[in-house]
C-alpha cells in the first residue's frame, strides 16, 4: 500500500533530513472543518516518513477563499498547497495557475478517484486538484414521522411526493416542520440549494450564448414550488436558514425531512449529537421526471499553485493525504464512519465501510450528479450548483439575496426573477460575454 511503501522508500531521505543536510517545510492553507483538523493530527506520520515538515494555515471557509484567491491571482507565493473546491479548480487550471496532477505515482492509483470527483476537479481532462473528501446532497428524513403519516419514502422520490409528505408530517402545535431547506442568501448557501433544485425543474443559469435564463418558465416553476412548499411546511424564518441552522433543527427533532449535504448524515445519526439518531432514513434528492435530480456535487481538494519552489514535496503530501492508506489510517483509529467520504471508488467497495448506514445512498447521490451534464438543456458551463466562471460567485450572491427576499415575502417571485435577470445580464455584459 502507498503509505507503507512510502515509509520504506523514504528511509534514505529521512536519514538525510535527520542529519540536517536536507530539510524542507511546505505551507498548506486549509479550511477549518472536522476532516481537515483530523488530518493535521496525523501529519507527524507524513513528516516521519518523508522528512518534510508541514506548516498549517487553517481558516474559516469564507476567509480561506479570499486568502487563496488573492494569493494565486497576485502570485503571492504564500502557500505550497491550497485547499480549494470544484468551483475554483477548473477556472484556475484553465488559467495556468495550478500544477497539473497528471504524473501521480502508480501506487497512488488516480484511476480510483470517483469519476464525478475527477471530472469536477479537471480542465480539459487534466486533474488539477486531488479530492480529500467529496459530497453530494440527499434527503435525510424521520422514519417514525413518515410511518405516522402513512407514507413510504421511495429511494428516488419526486418533488410532488416530497411536498405531500412534508405537509403530512407538519405538526405546528408540536414544533415539527415537515421539511427544512436552505433559504439563506449566499452563493454557497441558499444559492446552492435552489440552483441544484432548478436543474431538476429544467432550468439553467445561462443558454449556450451565455444569456441569463431567469425569465423562463422553468425558473418560475422552481421558485414558486419552493416558496409554496416552505410556506406550507417549513420552519418560521426559513429565508435566513442555512446548513447549520437546519442541522440544529433536524437534530432537535423539529424537521420531518432535510435535503442537504451528504456529509451531514454522520451528524444526524450520531446519538451523542442528535435526538433522532435512531430514526433517520435516506433517499436521493427529488426530481420532476425530466432526467435530472436536485442534488449538488462538491469536493474539498488539495491543489498546488504554479510557481511554488516545492512542487515535489507538495505532491508527496497530496499523495499521502488523499491516499487509500490514509483512509485506512483514520478507520483504524477512529472508525469507518469518520473516514473522509466520497473521493475514492475503493472505499465504496469495502464491506466495512458499506456497513455504515448512509454509505450507499451517499455514493448513489454522488454518482447521479454530473458536473459536465447537470441540466436538462445544454449549457456552456461546468458545475452542478454553480457555473465555473469567475463572475459566478458575485452574481449568484446577489441573485440569492433577491430570492431570499421573495421567500421572506418582501417581494414576489416574479419581481425576484426580473431583478435576477437584469443584474445577471448587466454583470455578464460588463464582463464581455
C-alpha positions in Angstrom: 0.0 0.0 0.0 1.1 3.6 -0.7 1.7 4.7 2.9 3.8 1.6 3.7 5.8 1.8 0.5 6.4 5.5 1.1 7.8 4.8 4.5 10.2 2.3 3.0 11.1 4.4 0.1 11.7 7.5 2.2 14.2 5.9 4.6 17.2 7.4 3.0 15.6 10.8 2.7 14.6 10.7 6.4 18.2 9.8 7.4 19.5 12.8 5.4 16.8 15.0 6.9 17.8 13.9 10.4 21.4 14.8 9.8 20.3 18.4 8.9 21.6 18.1 5.4 18.1 18.2 4.0 15.0 19.8 5.5 12.1 21.4 3.8 8.8 22.9 5.0 5.7 23.2 3.0 2.9 25.6 3.9 -0.7 24.5 3.4 -3.8 26.7 3.5 -6.9 24.7 4.6 -10.5 25.1 5.8 -11.4 24.6 9.5 -13.7 21.7 9.1 -13.5 18.4 11.1 -11.9 16.3 8.4 -9.1 18.8 7.8 -8.5 19.2 11.5 -8.3 15.5 11.9 -5.7 15.3 9.0 -3.5 17.7 10.8 -3.3 15.3 13.8 -1.8 12.7 11.6 0.8 14.9 9.8 3.6 13.9 12.1 3.5 10.4 10.4 4.0 12.1 7.0 6.9 14.1 8.3 8.5 11.0 9.8 8.2 9.1 6.5 9.5 11.9 4.3 11.5 14.4 6.3 9.2 17.1 5.1 7.7 19.5 7.7 4.3 20.9 7.3 3.1 24.4 8.4 -0.7 24.9 8.5 -2.7 28.0 7.9 -6.3 27.0 9.0 -9.1 29.4 8.1 -12.8 29.7 8.1 -14.3 28.9 4.7 -15.1 32.5 3.5 -11.7 33.8 4.7 -9.9 30.8 3.1 -11.4 31.5 -0.3 -10.5 35.2 0.0 -6.9 34.4 1.0 -6.1 31.8 -1.5 -7.8 33.7 -4.3 -5.8 36.8 -3.6 -2.6 34.8 -3.3 -3.0 32.9 -6.6 -4.1 35.9 -8.6 -1.3 38.1 -7.4 1.3 35.3 -7.5 2.0 35.9 -3.8 3.6 32.6 -3.2 2.4 32.2 0.4 1.3 28.6 0.0 2.6 25.4 -1.5 -0.7 23.6 -1.2 -4.2 25.2 -1.2 -7.5 23.7 -0.2 -10.0 24.6 -2.9 -13.1 23.2 -4.4 -14.9 22.3 -7.7 -15.7 25.9 -8.4 -12.1 27.2 -8.4 -10.3 24.2 -9.8 -11.3 24.2 -13.5 -11.1 28.0 -13.7 -7.6 28.2 -12.1 -6.5 25.2 -14.1 -7.6 26.8 -17.4 -5.7 30.0 -16.4 -2.4 28.0 -15.8 -2.5 28.9 -12.1 -2.3 25.3 -10.8 0.3 22.5 -11.3 -1.3 19.6 -13.3 -1.6 16.4 -11.3 -1.1 14.2 -14.3 2.1 12.4 -13.1 1.0 11.0 -9.7 2.6 7.7 -8.8 1.2 4.4 -10.0 0.7 3.3 -6.4 -1.5 6.3 -5.7 -4.0 4.9 -8.2 -5.5 8.1 -9.6 -8.0 6.0 -11.6 -9.6 5.1 -8.3 -10.9 8.6 -7.8 -14.6 8.6 -8.3 -15.3 9.8 -11.9 -17.7 12.6 -10.6 -15.0 14.0 -8.4 -12.2 13.7 -11.0 -14.5 15.4 -13.6 -15.3 18.3 -11.4 -11.6 18.8 -10.4 -10.3 18.7 -14.0 -9.9 21.0 -17.0 -9.8 19.5 -20.5 -9.3 16.1 -19.0 -6.4 17.0 -16.8 -6.7 16.7 -13.0 -5.6 19.9 -11.2 -6.7 19.0 -7.6 -6.9 15.8 -5.6 -10.1 15.3 -3.6 -9.7 14.9 0.1 -13.4 14.3 0.6 -16.5 14.6 -1.7 -20.1 15.1 -1.2 -23.5 15.4 -2.9 -26.8 16.2 -1.3 -29.7 13.9 -0.4 -32.9 13.6 1.6 -32.5 12.8 5.3 -35.9 12.0 6.8 -37.6 10.9 10.0 -38.7 7.3 9.5 -41.0 7.5 12.5 -42.8 10.6 11.2 -43.1 9.1 7.7 -44.7 6.0 9.2 -47.1 8.0 11.3 -48.1 9.9 8.1 -48.9 6.6 6.4 -46.3 7.1 3.7 -43.3 5.1 2.4 -40.3 7.1 1.2 -39.2 5.9 -2.3 -35.4 5.6 -2.8 -35.8 8.1 -5.7 -38.8 10.4 -4.9 -40.4 13.2 -6.9 -40.8 16.7 -5.7 -44.6 16.2 -5.6 -44.2 13.3 -3.2 -41.8 15.3 -1.0 -44.3 18.2 -0.8 -47.1 15.8 0.0 -45.0 14.1 2.7 -43.9 17.4 4.1 -47.5 18.6 4.5 -48.5 15.3 6.1 -45.6 15.4 8.7 -46.0 19.0 9.7 -47.3 19.4 13.2 -47.1 23.1 14.1 -48.5 22.6 17.6 -45.6 20.3 18.5 -43.0 22.4 16.7 -42.4 19.9 13.9 -41.8 21.2 10.4 -42.4 18.8 7.5 -39.3 20.0 5.6 -36.2 22.1 6.3 -34.3 23.6 3.3 -31.7 26.4 3.0 -33.1 29.9 2.2 -30.1 31.9 3.4 -28.6 34.3 1.0 -25.1 33.4 -0.4 -24.0 31.5 -3.5 -22.8 28.6 -1.4 -25.8 28.6 1.0 -29.4 29.0 -0.3 -27.9 29.7 -3.8 -26.5 26.2 -3.9 -29.8 24.5 -2.9 -32.0 26.5 -5.3 -29.7 26.0 -8.2 -29.5 22.3 -7.7 -33.3 22.2 -7.3 -33.7 24.3 -10.5 -31.8 21.7 -12.5 -34.5 19.1 -11.7 -37.2 21.6 -12.9 -35.4 22.0 -16.3 -33.9 25.4 -15.5 -30.3 26.6 -16.2 -28.3 29.8 -15.4 -27.2 30.5 -19.0 -28.0 29.3 -22.5 -25.3 28.4 -25.0 -24.7 32.1 -25.8 -24.2 33.0 -22.1 -27.6 34.7 -21.9 -29.2 34.6 -18.4 -32.3 32.4 -18.2 -34.3 33.7 -15.2 -37.2 34.8 -17.5 -38.0 31.2 -18.3 -41.0 29.2 -17.0 -38.6 26.6 -15.5 -37.2 29.1 -13.1 -40.6 30.5 -12.2 -41.8 26.9 -11.5 -38.7 26.3 -9.3 -39.1 29.3 -7.1 -42.9 29.1 -6.9 -42.8 25.4 -5.9 -40.0 26.1 -3.3 -41.8 29.0 -1.7 -45.2 27.3 -1.7 -43.8 24.1 -0.1 -41.8 26.0 2.5 -44.6 28.4 3.4 -46.8 25.3 3.9 -44.4 23.1 5.8 -41.1 24.8 6.5 -39.9 26.5 9.7 -40.5 30.1 10.6 -37.7 32.3 9.3 -36.6 29.7 6.7 -35.4 32.6 4.4 -32.4 33.0 6.8 -31.6 29.4 7.5 -28.5 27.8 6.1 -26.7 24.5 6.7 -26.0 25.0 10.4 -29.5 26.2 11.3 -31.2 23.3 9.6 -28.8 20.8 11.1 -29.7 22.1 14.5 -33.4 21.9 13.8 -33.2 18.3 12.5 -31.0 17.1 15.4 -33.6 18.6 17.8 -36.4 16.7 16.2 -38.0 19.7 14.5 -37.8 18.6 10.9 -39.5 15.7 9.1 -37.2 16.0 6.1 -34.0 17.8 5.3 -32.3 17.9 1.9 -28.7 18.9 2.3 -25.0 17.8 2.2 -24.4 14.0 2.4 -21.7 14.7 5.0 -24.4 15.7 7.4 -25.5 12.1 7.6 -22.8 11.3 10.2 -24.1 14.2 12.4 -27.8 13.4 12.3 -27.1 9.7 13.1 -24.7 10.3 15.9 -26.6 9.6 19.2 -24.3 12.0 21.1 -25.4 14.9 18.9 -28.9 14.0 17.5 -32.1 13.3 19.5 -33.5 11.4 16.4 -30.3 9.4 15.6 -32.2 6.0 15.7 -34.9 7.1 13.3 -33.2 8.6 10.2 -33.6 7.3 6.7 -32.0 8.4 3.4 -33.2 8.9 -0.2 -32.0 10.5 -3.4 -32.7 14.2 -3.9 -36.0 14.7 -5.7 -36.7 15.0 -9.4 -39.7 16.0 -11.6 -39.3 13.3 -14.2 -37.1 15.4 -16.6 -34.0 13.2 -16.0 -32.1 15.4 -13.6 -32.2 15.2 -9.8 -31.8 18.1 -7.3 -28.5 17.1 -5.8 -25.3 19.1 -6.0 -21.7 18.0 -6.2 -18.7 19.3 -4.2 -15.3 18.3 -3.0 -12.7 19.9 -0.8 -9.5 19.2 -2.6 -5.7 19.8 -2.5 -4.0 21.7 -5.3 -0.5 23.1 -5.9 -0.2 26.7 -7.1 2.0 27.1 -10.1 5.3 28.8 -9.3 5.9 27.0 -6.0 9.5 26.1 -5.4 8.4 23.0 -3.5 6.4 21.1 -6.1 7.8 17.7 -5.5 7.3 17.9 -1.7 3.8 19.2 -2.2 2.9 16.3 -4.5 4.3 13.9 -1.9 1.9 15.4 0.7 -1.1 15.3 -1.6 -0.4 11.6 -2.4 -0.2 10.8 1.3 -3.3 12.8 2.4 -5.6 11.6 -0.3 -4.4 8.0 -0.5 -6.2 4.8 0.2 -3.8 4.2 3.1 -4.8 7.5 4.8 -8.4 6.3 4.8 -7.4 3.1 6.5 -5.3 5.0 9.0 -8.3 7.0 10.1 -10.6 4.0 10.1 -8.2 2.1 12.3 -8.0 4.9 14.8 -11.5 6.5 14.7 -13.9 4.1 13.0 -15.2 3.8 9.4 -17.9 6.3 9.9 -15.3 9.0 10.4 -13.1 8.5 7.3 -13.1 11.1 4.5 -16.1 10.1 2.3 -16.9 10.5 -1.4 -13.5 10.6 -3.0 -12.5 7.0 -3.9 -14.2 4.1 -5.6 -12.4 1.6 -3.5 -14.0 3.0 -0.3 -17.4 2.0 -1.6 -16.1 -1.5 -2.5 -15.0 -2.0 1.1 -17.7 -4.0 3.1 -16.6 -2.4 6.3 -17.5 1.0 5.1 -20.6 -0.1 3.3 -22.0 -1.2 6.7 -22.2 2.5 7.6 -25.9 3.2 7.1 -25.5 6.2 4.8 -22.7 4.9 2.7 -24.7 3.5 -0.2 -27.0 6.5 -0.6 -24.1 8.9 -0.4 -22.4 7.0 -3.3 -25.7 6.9 -5.3 -26.1 10.6 -4.8 -22.6 11.5 -5.9 -22.8 9.3 -9.0 -26.1 10.8 -10.1 -24.6 14.3 -10.2 -22.5 15.1 -13.4 -20.7 18.5 -13.4 -20.3 18.2 -17.2 -24.0 17.4 -17.8 -26.0 18.9 -14.9 -29.0 20.4 -16.7 -31.9 19.3 -18.9 -30.9 21.7 -21.7 -27.3 22.1 -22.9 -25.2 24.7 -21.1 -21.7 26.2 -21.8 -20.6 25.8 -18.2 -19.2 23.1 -15.9 -20.7 22.7 -12.4 -23.9 21.4 -10.8 -24.9 24.0 -8.2 -22.7 26.7 -9.8 -21.3 27.8 -13.1 -17.5 27.6 -13.1 -16.8 31.1 -14.4 -15.0 33.8 -12.3 -18.0 36.1 -12.3 -20.4 33.5 -10.8 -19.7 33.9 -7.1 -20.5 37.6 -7.1 -23.5 37.3 -9.4 -25.0 34.3 -7.6 -24.7 36.0 -4.2 -26.8 39.0 -5.5 -29.3 36.7 -7.1 -29.7 34.6 -3.9 -30.3 37.8 -2.0 -33.3 38.6 -4.3 -34.6 35.0 -3.9 -34.3 35.2 -0.1 -36.3 38.5 -0.1 -39.0 36.7 -2.0 -39.0 33.8 0.4 -39.5 36.3 3.3 -42.4 37.9 1.5 -40.6 41.2 0.8 -41.2 40.9 -2.9 -43.0 38.5 -5.3 -41.3 35.6 -7.1 -41.9 37.4 -10.3 -40.1 40.5 -9.0 -37.2 38.4 -7.7 -36.7 36.7 -11.1 -37.0 40.0 -13.0 -34.2 41.5 -10.8 -32.1 38.3 -11.1 -32.4 38.5 -14.9 -31.4 42.2 -15.0 -28.5 42.1 -12.6 -27.1 38.9 -14.2 -27.4 40.4 -17.7 -25.6 43.6 -16.7 -22.8 41.7 -15.0 -22.3 39.3 -17.9 -22.3 42.1 -20.4 -19.8 44.1 -18.3 -17.6 41.0 -18.2 -17.6 40.8 -22.0 -19.7 37.7 -22.6 
